[in-house]
Amino acid sequence: MNFRSYTFWLCSLSLLMAACHSKTEEPAEGAAVPDLHIPVTVAHPTDTMELADATTLNAISTYLLRSDVKANATGYVTKVHIKLSDLVHRGQVLFGLETKEARALGNTINHLDPSFRFSGSTTVVSPATGYVAMLNHQVGDYVQDGEVLATVTDAGSFGFVMNVPYEYNQLVHTGGSFLVHLPDGRTLNGQVAKIMPSVDSLTQTQKVLIKVKGGGSIPENLIATVQLVRKKAAGIYVPKTAVLTDDAQTAFWVMKLINDSIAVKTDIKKGTENDKWVEVVSDGIKPEDRIITVGNYGMGDTATIKIQKTER
């Protein structure tokens, strides 16, 4: 065999082997064919419920008024009956004062005439009921007449201040009732006591004071939440898990069944929603429709499906 013949047979063998490997392997007879139907859970929209369109705002606990406890004479502080954060009542004695003249002459006068009983002492009482927010002087301090000895919060001015956007001003009125939700899980009944007659020029919000009933001792600067509710009429609602959206969250749709095995993409417009339901304000969805709630993520239009469960 010459070199040319050897080369010919070698090339033919290579082509034959390549052709054998390029053949598509066919499944063996009796092998299982994979099911291309996507397993899903479906549910029906509902028109028998009503959701509230609510806006949640923060409300901060505060004392609108603070009363200064002032010295009523020039002299020395002889007694302090309070500590910082103590609860005091209107008229309660907080300080004892002795004038400078009394300290200099008191013992001499009493020695000459004990019946005179000159002391030159005076007391300072609380001007309001509340908590001691500031304590400026202690025993032995020399103070001037009118000098601030302490500051007491006015319990009557306590409440939660809420900054309400002016666009919601029709939802708030004096005497209106609201639920105040505290961070510890408690909910207190509140009533609008005052609405400030001005609007912040930058935020366009209006301060509203809500007085609460009960709740015990609530610290100042506590952040609570209040919901402003605007009621909505009943409409068509779908489970929130049925609603799909794009990356920009500008388009929304659901996968609606046209028969027991095919689902189509149906665009919707959203209205009111909560953590479970979404209102559909566009046409195309009816209570008798079936929509996919589980298995719909990433599903394309006219997808082939297999119903595994129907939610009620």
PyMOL commands that set and color helices and strands:
alter all, ss='L'
color gray80, all
select helices_A, chain A and resi 3-21+100-112+114-116+155-157+166-171+240-242
alter helices_A, ss='H'
color red, helices_A
select strands_A, chain A and resi 38-43+52-63+66-70+75-80+87-88+93-99+121-125+130-135+142-143+148-153+158-165+177-181+187-195+205-212+223-231+236-239+244-245+252-257+262-268+270-273+277-280+291-294+303-310
alter strands_A, ss='S'
color yellow, strands_A
deselect
rebuild
show_as cartoon
